[in-house]
Amino acid sequence: MKTKTDDIDKLIEQALSKEEADYYKQLDDQSVPEMLAGLYRGKLAWMGYLTGVIIAVAFGFSIYCAVKFFQTDSVEMMLKWGAGVFVGLIWTSMLKLWNWLQMDKNTLIRHIKYLEFQISVLATKIDK
């Protein structure tokens, strides 16, 4: 099904030079794996790597605590190991949520650049 957006995109691509058209295609929507890879590029790449390591450690800690939870007979120790599982999973989920928010931020930046590009193309067409 064609939409007005598809028609507008085709009109914009026809009006652009080769370099402008290539840049325009780069601003297209990304898949989830491409968005995940975007976490490890740019100024905050170090933060992406750091959160990845912390997520792995926290999840490993949760697994370790879960195994110890099922190996113990004492209720007191079960509570302690269960708390460890809970804390590890909370850390894991919060950092994953941070990663998803970063991906959303990158998508918003991409769309803002897309709008800026469309405005600049329109401005050059009006000037001519």
C-alpha positions as YAML, in Angstrom:
chain: A
units: angstrom
residues:
- id: 1
  name: MET
  ca: [0.00, 0.00, 0.00]
- id: 2
  name: LYS
  ca: [1.40, 3.34, -1.01]
- id: 3
  name: THR
  ca: [1.29, 6.24, 1.34]
- id: 4
  name: LYS
  ca: [1.84, 9.93, 0.89]
- id: 5
  name: THR
  ca: [5.15, 9.55, 2.72]
- id: 6
  name: ASP
  ca: [6.41, 7.14, 0.04]
- id: 7
  name: ASP
  ca: [5.48, 9.61, -2.69]
- id: 8
  name: ILE
  ca: [7.18, 12.47, -0.85]
- id: 9
  name: ASP
  ca: [10.31, 10.37, -0.33]
- id: 10
  name: LYS
  ca: [10.47, 9.58, -4.06]
- id: 11
  name: LEU
  ca: [10.04, 13.24, -4.98]
- id: 12
  name: ILE
  ca: [12.80, 14.25, -2.58]
- id: 13
  name: GLU
  ca: [15.17, 11.59, -3.93]
- id: 14
  name: GLN
  ca: [14.55, 12.72, -7.51]
- id: 15
  name: ALA
  ca: [15.35, 16.32, -6.60]
- id: 16
  name: LEU
  ca: [18.65, 15.47, -4.89]
- id: 17
  name: SER
  ca: [22.15, 15.10, -6.21]
- id: 18
  name: LYS
  ca: [23.94, 11.73, -5.90]
- id: 19
  name: GLU
  ca: [25.69, 12.60, -2.62]
- id: 20
  name: GLU
  ca: [22.56, 14.07, -1.12]
- id: 21
  name: ALA
  ca: [20.55, 10.99, -2.11]
- id: 22
  name: ASP
  ca: [23.11, 8.70, -0.46]
- id: 23
  name: TYR
  ca: [22.97, 10.74, 2.75]
- id: 24
  name: TYR
  ca: [19.18, 10.69, 2.59]
- id: 25
  name: LYS
  ca: [19.18, 6.88, 2.38]
- id: 26
  name: GLN
  ca: [21.47, 6.67, 5.44]
- id: 27
  name: LEU
  ca: [18.82, 8.45, 7.49]
- id: 28
  name: ASP
  ca: [16.29, 5.67, 6.87]
- id: 29
  name: ASP
  ca: [14.93, 3.59, 9.76]
- id: 30
  name: GLN
  ca: [17.22, 0.99, 11.30]
- id: 31
  name: SER
  ca: [16.52, -2.59, 12.33]
- id: 32
  name: VAL
  ca: [16.90, -3.65, 15.96]
- id: 33
  name: PRO
  ca: [20.35, -5.22, 15.40]
- id: 34
  name: GLU
  ca: [21.52, -1.99, 13.74]
- id: 35
  name: MET
  ca: [20.17, 0.01, 16.68]
- id: 36
  name: LEU
  ca: [21.99, -2.31, 19.10]
- id: 37
  name: ALA
  ca: [25.21, -1.83, 17.15]
- id: 38
  name: GLY
  ca: [24.65, 1.92, 17.41]
- id: 39
  name: LEU
  ca: [25.08, 1.66, 21.17]
- id: 40
  name: TYR
  ca: [28.74, 0.81, 20.59]
- id: 41
  name: ARG
  ca: [29.48, 3.75, 18.25]
- id: 42
  name: GLY
  ca: [29.88, 7.43, 18.89]
- id: 43
  name: LYS
  ca: [30.78, 9.45, 21.94]
- id: 44
  name: LEU
  ca: [29.06, 7.11, 24.41]
- id: 45
  name: ALA
  ca: [30.48, 3.86, 23.03]
- id: 46
  name: TRP
  ca: [32.46, 3.34, 26.24]
- id: 47
  name: MET
  ca: [29.20, 3.49, 28.20]
- id: 48
  name: GLY
  ca: [27.68, 0.82, 25.97]
- id: 49
  name: TYR
  ca: [30.64, -1.48, 26.56]
- id: 50
  name: LEU
  ca: [30.60, -0.76, 30.29]
- id: 51
  name: THR
  ca: [26.88, -1.54, 30.61]
- id: 52
  name: GLY
  ca: [27.39, -4.72, 28.59]
- id: 53
  name: VAL
  ca: [30.05, -5.92, 31.00]
- id: 54
  name: ILE
  ca: [28.01, -4.96, 34.07]
- id: 55
  name: ILE
  ca: [24.92, -6.70, 32.64]
- id: 56
  name: ALA
  ca: [26.92, -9.89, 32.08]
- id: 57
  name: VAL
  ca: [28.39, -9.76, 35.58]
- id: 58
  name: ALA
  ca: [25.02, -9.01, 37.23]
- id: 59
  name: PHE
  ca: [23.30, -11.80, 35.31]
- id: 60
  name: GLY
  ca: [26.11, -14.22, 36.17]
- id: 61
  name: PHE
  ca: [25.76, -13.19, 39.82]
- id: 62
  name: SER
  ca: [22.01, -13.89, 39.62]
- id: 63
  name: ILE
  ca: [22.62, -17.36, 38.19]
- id: 64
  name: TYR
  ca: [25.23, -18.11, 40.86]
- id: 65
  name: CYS
  ca: [22.85, -16.99, 43.63]
- id: 66
  name: ALA
  ca: [20.01, -19.04, 42.13]
- id: 67
  name: VAL
  ca: [22.16, -22.19, 42.10]
- id: 68
  name: LYS
  ca: [23.23, -21.56, 45.72]
- id: 69
  name: PHE
  ca: [19.58, -20.89, 46.64]
- id: 70
  name: PHE
  ca: [18.56, -24.38, 45.53]
- id: 71
  name: GLN
  ca: [21.58, -26.04, 47.14]
- id: 72
  name: THR
  ca: [21.01, -24.73, 50.67]
- id: 73
  name: ASP
  ca: [18.76, -26.16, 53.38]
- id: 74
  name: SER
  ca: [18.64, -23.16, 55.71]
- id: 75
  name: VAL
  ca: [15.74, -20.72, 55.35]
- id: 76
  name: GLU
  ca: [17.97, -17.85, 56.40]
- id: 77
  name: MET
  ca: [20.48, -18.66, 53.64]
- id: 78
  name: MET
  ca: [17.63, -19.11, 51.15]
- id: 79
  name: LEU
  ca: [16.50, -15.56, 51.92]
- id: 80
  name: LYS
  ca: [20.03, -14.22, 51.45]
- id: 81
  name: TRP
  ca: [20.61, -16.06, 48.17]
- id: 82
  name: GLY
  ca: [17.13, -15.10, 46.98]
- id: 83
  name: ALA
  ca: [17.91, -11.46, 47.71]
- id: 84
  name: GLY
  ca: [21.08, -11.84, 45.65]
- id: 85
  name: VAL
  ca: [19.03, -13.20, 42.73]
- id: 86
  name: PHE
  ca: [16.63, -10.28, 43.07]
- id: 87
  name: VAL
  ca: [19.37, -7.64, 43.20]
- id: 88
  name: GLY
  ca: [21.23, -9.14, 40.24]
- id: 89
  name: LEU
  ca: [18.10, -9.30, 38.11]
- id: 90
  name: ILE
  ca: [17.13, -5.74, 39.04]
- id: 91
  name: TRP
  ca: [20.58, -4.50, 37.99]
- id: 92
  name: THR
  ca: [20.32, -6.47, 34.75]
- id: 93
  name: SER
  ca: [16.87, -5.17, 33.91]
- id: 94
  name: MET
  ca: [17.68, -1.55, 34.77]
- id: 95
  name: LEU
  ca: [20.79, -1.53, 32.60]
- id: 96
  name: LYS
  ca: [18.91, -3.16, 29.75]
- id: 97
  name: LEU
  ca: [16.26, -0.48, 30.12]
- id: 98
  name: TRP
  ca: [19.00, 2.17, 29.94]
- id: 99
  name: ASN
  ca: [20.25, 0.57, 26.70]
- id: 100
  name: TRP
  ca: [16.74, 0.64, 25.21]
- id: 101
  name: LEU
  ca: [16.41, 4.31, 26.14]
- id: 102
  name: GLN
  ca: [19.74, 5.04, 24.46]
- id: 103
  name: MET
  ca: [18.53, 3.27, 21.33]
- id: 104
  name: ASP
  ca: [15.36, 5.37, 21.40]
- id: 105
  name: LYS
  ca: [17.42, 8.54, 21.83]
- id: 106
  name: ASN
  ca: [19.56, 7.60, 18.84]
- id: 107
  name: THR
  ca: [16.40, 7.02, 16.78]
- id: 108
  name: LEU
  ca: [15.05, 10.44, 17.76]
- id: 109
  name: ILE
  ca: [18.33, 12.09, 16.80]
- id: 110
  name: ARG
  ca: [18.20, 10.26, 13.47]
- id: 111
  name: HIS
  ca: [14.67, 11.53, 12.79]
- id: 112
  name: ILE
  ca: [15.62, 15.09, 13.76]
- id: 113
  name: LYS
  ca: [18.51, 14.93, 11.28]
- id: 114
  name: TYR
  ca: [16.05, 13.61, 8.69]
- id: 115
  name: LEU
  ca: [13.78, 16.62, 9.26]
- id: 116
  name: GLU
  ca: [16.73, 19.03, 9.17]
- id: 117
  name: PHE
  ca: [17.80, 17.52, 5.87]
- id: 118
  name: GLN
  ca: [14.33, 17.86, 4.40]
- id: 119
  name: ILE
  ca: [14.16, 21.49, 5.53]
- id: 120
  name: SER
  ca: [17.57, 22.26, 3.99]
- id: 121
  name: VAL
  ca: [16.53, 20.64, 0.69]
- id: 122
  name: LEU
  ca: [13.33, 22.66, 0.72]
- id: 123
  name: ALA
  ca: [15.23, 25.84, 1.52]
- id: 124
  name: THR
  ca: [17.61, 25.34, -1.41]
- id: 125
  name: LYS
  ca: [14.68, 24.69, -3.75]
- id: 126
  name: ILE
  ca: [12.97, 27.89, -2.61]
- id: 127
  name: ASP
  ca: [16.16, 29.93, -3.10]
- id: 128
  name: LYS
  ca: [16.47, 28.79, -6.74]
...
